Amino acid sequence: MKLTPDEQAMLDGQQGKAKQKAMDLLVRYGEALGAERLVDTKNVCGTVGASTPFLREFAQKKGGMDAVFSEFNLDSAEVVQIPKVAVFSSHLQHGIDPEHGDRQGVPAEVVQVHRKGEAYAAGLGIQLLNTCAPYTVGNVPTRGEHCAWMESSAVIYINAVLGARTNAEGRESAGCAMLTGKIPYWGYHIEENRRGTHHVELDIDVESTADWGLLGYYVGEVVQDRVPVISGTRNVPNLARLKHFGAAAASSGGVEMYHLVGITPEAPTLDAAFGGRPRPETIRYGKAERRQAYEAANVTAKNRNVDFIMLGCPHYTIEQIWEVSKLLEGRKLSPNTEMWIFTPRQTAHLAEQNGYAKIIREAGAHLMSDTCSSMGRLLPKGTKVAACDSVKQAHYLPAIMGIESWFGTTADCVNAAVTGRWSGGLD
Ligand code: F3S
C-alpha cells in the first residue's frame, strides 16, 4: 500500500505508540482488502469502552479502558496510552441504558463500569451520541464525504440517502480511524463500486413505514450484498421510511448502498444509477413479493399472546415518537405487556419537552436510549413473545434471544401492547 509522508510518520512511531499501532492495523487491513492507499476521513462512528458483558469483565480484570482500547480497537495485547481522537468521532449504541439499568435487569456494578467507559470516551473527545442513528441527531455527513462508520443501518443510510462514502467498518478499523483520520480506500469510497448491480421495479405503492421495511427485507434477500436500484416509486419516502428500508435490506442481505431513482442523490435517472452500464434483468416487486417478505418477517411468530413490544429500531426519530404518542394517548398498556421505545437521548429530551414522554409514561410504556433489545440482549423478565414495527428487530430478536416475534405496523404494535394480543395482518 502506498503511504503519504504523514501516514508513514505515524507508522514509524513518530506520533506515538497508539497511532503507530493504529496505522499498522489499517495497513494490514487495507492490504488484505487489496486497497492501494488510505483516504482521509474526518467523520468516524464507532464504539469504545466496555458495554458488553465480556468487555466489562475484561476491563475489570485488566484494570482500565486503555487496555480495552488497546486490545479491542488496536488489536494490541500490549497496553498503550490512548491519546485524544484526531478527527470528529461519534459513539454508536451501547449494550445498556444506564438510566434504565433496573428495568433492563442490569446490576448496579455493571452500570458503574459502563459509566466509566462512557467517561473514558468523552475524555478522548468522542461525541456521546450513543445511537445507531447518528444522522438523526446532528452527525449528518455531506455528499461525497469520506467517513468510517460502523453499524449497518447507519452505513446504508449515509451512503444511499446522503451520498456520503463509507464501508461498514468494525470496532478495530473505526477505532484506528479515530486516532489517525485514515481509512482504507476501497469498496464504497470508490465511485464505480457505488453503481447499481440489480434493478427492482415496483408494481405496487410502497407507502407506510412498515411497507418500506418489507420492501427492504425483500430486496436484501434477493440482492444480498450488491447494489440495488429501485424504480417506480410513486411516493417520496421520509427519513423514517428510508431508515427502515435500509435497516431491513442490511439485515436480510447485507446491502450497504442502493439507489432510489429520482430520489437518492446518485440516481437522478435509471441510467445514472447504473453509471451508463447495461441494465440487468428487472426484478419485479408486487403483492406476492410483499406477502413473501411479510411472512418471512413473521416466520417465528405463532403465539398471539404478546408480552413485550419493542419500538425504535433503528432508534426512533422525534416524528416517530410523536406518532406513537398519538396512538398511546388516553390508553393504558395491558398488565401482561411491557413496551420499550428506543430513541437517542437527545430525542428523548425533545420528547420530554414536547410532552410526548409524559403521554408514553402515562400509558405505562418506557422511553429508553443508548441501546436496544437485540444489541444489549435485554428483555423484560419472562418474555416469550415480542412484537416490533421494525423488520430488522423482528429478524434479530428471535435469533439472538430465542423468543417469538411478530412484525407489523406501529399501530398493530400499540394495539398489542394495550390488549396483550397480536391482531395485526397484511391488508
Ligand atoms: Fe439500532 Fe438495535 Fe436496531 S442498535 S438498528 S435499534 S438492532
Residues whose N, C-alpha, C, O or C-beta is under 5 A from the ligand:
A	BS01	F3S	Q93 C132 S153 G312 C313 P314 H315 C372 S374 M375
